[in-house]
């Protein structure tokens, strides 16, 4: 979708054109940057009834840039400069503006923390930089009563550090202290017990390509982790692994642990990109971070997935609203900070079996607003800091002054959810312990429809000797139990188990499985090969007999896993079929996945397929993504060319001897003639009264023609710069959908609001701030090219205002006929399900 890119305007013209809009939309006055340091409160968006106060603007040359907060027993805040010392902040509730806080540097030789906790008589500090005994988790105490910490003790040493290093420390409901670290930090050598079975591996069926720019290319599983310990540093236990860079963790009132994990923004546009997401950190969990192309999708049976997918961003501090004098919905929400895009989201999590499902909405936002950490204070207010990477730091307070009740809210729960969590906790008691009782309980639950319960059951099983449960897993009759049990066996068994494991999977009837079970079945087959080794001809034949007739599928994610597995086992004619999928898939991430699966295949190619495959690299030159996107495509092509037979090179010379050149991403679809400049009223009544059986394939085609896949994710496909539309049909009427498509600027979500920056030289830059460093801002000005930033300096900004135009352009369906529009609306309403009633029988649109 085109971004709005105004030409240069005179300052007077620019201000007059957008000033009225800004004031009307957000209550903003014209914001001058001539003296601006911290984000002014006038620029901060907040819900009705809330007030935001700027308490303290941190003098950068003296106190640096603050990145974490905690509350001490006297109600004072303690914070750390990312690259320097610790500071204590005394809050003066009734003082004038200039005296609202008093800040003092703590007289202790330690700092550079990204995790702080005051607990009992100690200050715990997680250091990922310089410290007396290197990086790790330290305990500080005041031994002489002078209100200064004079004792420093290393509790848990760790290796690694930096921004993906040692992070938060929080108290748990069990009296233990929980801490986390990103994927540049090794699992502590001092692990007394591990809830996570120590059988982790990369598990890539068709291989892995490292990050195209070389970032952390040698960093392998298990990735970032969450652990716990006694307050004295004893009994360190590993709770979960597989994170990229979870900065903070938080318990809900029921004692369930959550985190907000990072994406790899350089991967945007690729099939291995995973958006920032909220994770439920259950015992023994693995969340599937791997370097480069190797990241596990959330539907893998051996990865626990997400509570809520948020989108592109940079996760920092999180906290539940528990204890805040806020309306109930905010007390019950998980408040999460996105440093890049300047948003604090409120994530409402509903119980979903033994875990949760969540939805996020912006709570506090501005651009820029690089939130680093936040805490609910005993006074009932929320305090948050901005800063990091040597950007201007400040401390803010959020108060509720509205009319809604702020009485302490009850946790969101149901009797059914409480019962499911109790069962999950019973299974988790056997994580890391060997006990015959564990096998009976685990086998009874590996077939559960509840993903969290069967996950906990499998982990309990993997902690028991495999010889004690192998035969019982292979004797299971329930399809889900068979799949989950074989996943456990692949992770704990040996090469000699492969044949019987494959035979056991083969007995499952594909057509009787749910979509989730089909995806997990394909993962189980893959693990039989990644863990047990290359299959023999009999094993290959067995897999082909079971699965070959089901490719291609109408479900994108099934197509991806089937393509990878069938290419691996060299199914008959699979190259031609995957090449066809490569050429016909609507979404670029599906196309890239198919290209990736084919890159090392050496058998079964025809010259025509080779040419079609190599031509695709020229066609995809119009695609855009994150900073590593182009490098990934180039690397896939390089590997593919390395496998070309000598006798085909001459015939394919036109695709070999030159490099694909980037082209305008708006030219990658065949031109279509203008049908009509559609208005909402032209189509709304027709859509409501439509009783035709709609065409699923045509709707999916129109989703691509209208370029929706460029920015929107839908049914597991597409971009991520705009909102995920998979559930849009369940939330919006036909008219609402048409308004969003035809009049995108009529209502713009705070989450996707662009900002217009007027520079001192009268240049106008329009976009979203996506990154910051010291006094520089990186602005994403084109949603079609998310890896290409316009860099501006804060000192060069004269004015900033919200843009009145959506990043999504109008006119996207003006080349569609009325019938094509109706098919498109039906496709969106279906959530991408071909079996939706809109496609199967005549039904009135609702």
RAHU-V866283 format. One record per backbone hydrogen bond with DSSP energy under -0.5 kcal/mol. CO is the residue of the C=O (numbers start at 1). NH is the residue of the N-H. Records with the same first field share a line. If there is no record, write none. Layout:
CO: NH / NH
//
This chain:
1: 784
3: 5
10: 14
11: 15
12: 16
13: 17
14: 18
15: 19
16: 20
18: 22
19: 23
20: 24
21: 25
22: 26 / 27 / 28
23: 27
30: 32
31: 800
38: 37
40: 43
41: 44
43: 45
45: 365
47: 50
49: 401 / 402
51: 399
53: 55 / 397
56: 58 / 395
58: 60
59: 62 / 63 / 64
60: 64
65: 82
68: 80
70: 78
72: 75
76: 72
77: 89
78: 70
79: 87
80: 67 / 68
81: 84 / 112
84: 112
85: 81
86: 106
87: 79
88: 90 / 104
89: 77 / 91
90: 92 / 102
91: 93
92: 95
96: 99
97: 100
100: 92
102: 90
104: 88
106: 108
108: 110
112: 128
115: 126
117: 119 / 124
119: 122
121: 142
122: 119 / 124
123: 140
124: 117
125: 127 / 138
126: 114 / 115
127: 136
128: 162
130: 111
131: 134
135: 158
136: 127 / 138
137: 155 / 156
138: 125
139: 153
140: 123
141: 143 / 150 / 151
148: 150
151: 141
153: 139
156: 137
159: 186
161: 164
162: 165
164: 184
165: 182
168: 180
170: 178
172: 175
176: 172
177: 229
178: 170
179: 227
180: 167
181: 225
182: 185
184: 161
189: 191
190: 192
193: 238
195: 197
197: 199
203: 205
204: 207
209: 293
211: 214
214: 217
216: 219
218: 220
220: 223
222: 242
224: 242 / 243
225: 181
226: 239 / 240
227: 179
228: 237
229: 177
230: 233
234: 230
236: 192 / 193
237: 228 / 239
238: 195 / 196
239: 284 / 285
240: 226
241: 287
242: 289
243: 224
244: 183
245: 247
247: 168
248: 260
250: 258
252: 255
256: 252
257: 281
258: 250
259: 279
260: 247
261: 277
263: 265
264: 267
265: 268
266: 628 / 629
267: 270
268: 626
270: 273
276: 310 / 311
277: 261
278: 307 / 308
279: 259 / 281
280: 282
282: 285
285: 241
286: 304
288: 296
291: 294
292: 295
297: 300
300: 303
307: 358
308: 278 / 310
311: 276
314: 339
317: 337
319: 335
321: 324
324: 326
327: 330 / 331
328: 332
333: 321 / 335
334: 336 / 347
335: 319
336: 345
337: 316 / 339
338: 342 / 343
342: 366
343: 338 / 345
344: 363 / 364
345: 336 / 347
346: 348 / 361
347: 334 / 349
348: 350 / 359
350: 357
352: 355
355: 352
357: 350
359: 348
361: 346
363: 47
364: 344
365: 45
369: 371
370: 387
372: 317
373: 385
375: 377 / 383
377: 380
380: 325
381: 377
382: 398
383: 375
384: 396
385: 372 / 373
386: 394
388: 391
389: 774
393: 58
394: 386
395: 55 / 56
396: 384
397: 53 / 399
398: 382
399: 51 / 401
411: 413
414: 418
415: 419
416: 420
417: 421
418: 422
419: 423
420: 424
421: 425
422: 426
423: 427
424: 428
425: 429
427: 430
428: 431
430: 432 / 433
433: 435
435: 438 / 439
436: 439 / 440
437: 441
438: 442
439: 443
440: 444
442: 445 / 446
445: 448
449: 451
450: 454
451: 455
452: 456
453: 457
454: 458
455: 459
456: 460
457: 461
458: 462
459: 463
461: 464
465: 468
466: 469 / 470
469: 473
470: 474
471: 475
473: 476
478: 482
479: 483
480: 484
481: 485
482: 486
483: 487
484: 488
485: 489
486: 490
487: 491
488: 492
489: 492 / 493
494: 497
495: 498
497: 501
498: 502
499: 503
500: 504
501: 505
502: 506
503: 507
504: 507
505: 508
508: 510
509: 512
510: 513
514: 518
515: 519
516: 520
517: 521
518: 522
519: 523
520: 524
521: 525
522: 526
523: 527
524: 528
525: 529
526: 529 / 530
527: 531 / 532
529: 533
536: 540
537: 541
538: 542
539: 543
540: 544
541: 545
542: 546
543: 547
544: 548
547: 550
548: 551
554: 556
555: 559
556: 560
557: 561
558: 562
559: 563
560: 564
561: 565
562: 566
563: 567
564: 568
565: 569
566: 571
567: 570
571: 574
573: 577
574: 578
575: 579
576: 580
577: 581
578: 582
579: 583
580: 584
581: 585
587: 591
588: 592
589: 593
590: 594
591: 595
592: 596
593: 597
594: 598
595: 599
596: 599
598: 601
606: 610
607: 611
608: 612
609: 613
610: 614
611: 615
612: 616
613: 617
614: 617
615: 618 / 619
616: 620
618: 621
619: 622
620: 623
621: 663
625: 787
626: 629 / 630
628: 632
629: 633
630: 634
631: 635
632: 636
633: 637
634: 638
635: 639
636: 640
637: 641
638: 642
639: 643
640: 643
641: 644
645: 648 / 649
646: 649 / 650
648: 652
650: 653
652: 655 / 656
653: 656 / 657
664: 667
665: 668
676: 678
679: 682 / 683
680: 683 / 684
683: 687
684: 688
685: 689
686: 690
690: 845
692: 694
694: 696
695: 699
696: 700
697: 701
698: 702
699: 703
700: 704
701: 705
702: 706
703: 708 / 709
704: 707
707: 710 / 711
708: 711 / 712
709: 719
711: 722
712: 719
713: 725 / 726
714: 717
717: 714
720: 312
725: 728 / 729
727: 730 / 731
728: 731 / 732
733: 737
734: 738
735: 739
736: 740
737: 741
738: 742
739: 743
743: 746
747: 749
749: 752
750: 753
754: 803
755: 757 / 767
756: 758 / 801
757: 759 / 765
758: 798 / 799
759: 762
762: 9
763: 759
765: 757
767: 755
768: 780
771: 778
773: 776
775: 794
776: 773
777: 779 / 792
778: 770 / 771 / 780
779: 781 / 790
780: 768
782: 785
783: 786
785: 788
787: 789
788: 781
789: 791
790: 779
792: 777
793: 796
794: 797
796: 760 / 798
798: 33
799: 758
800: 31
801: 756
807: 809
811: 814
813: 816
814: 675 / 676
817: 821
818: 822
819: 823
820: 824
821: 825
822: 826
823: 827
824: 828
825: 829
826: 830
827: 831 / 832
828: 729 / 831
830: 833
832: 834
833: 836
836: 839 / 840
837: 840 / 841
838: 694
//
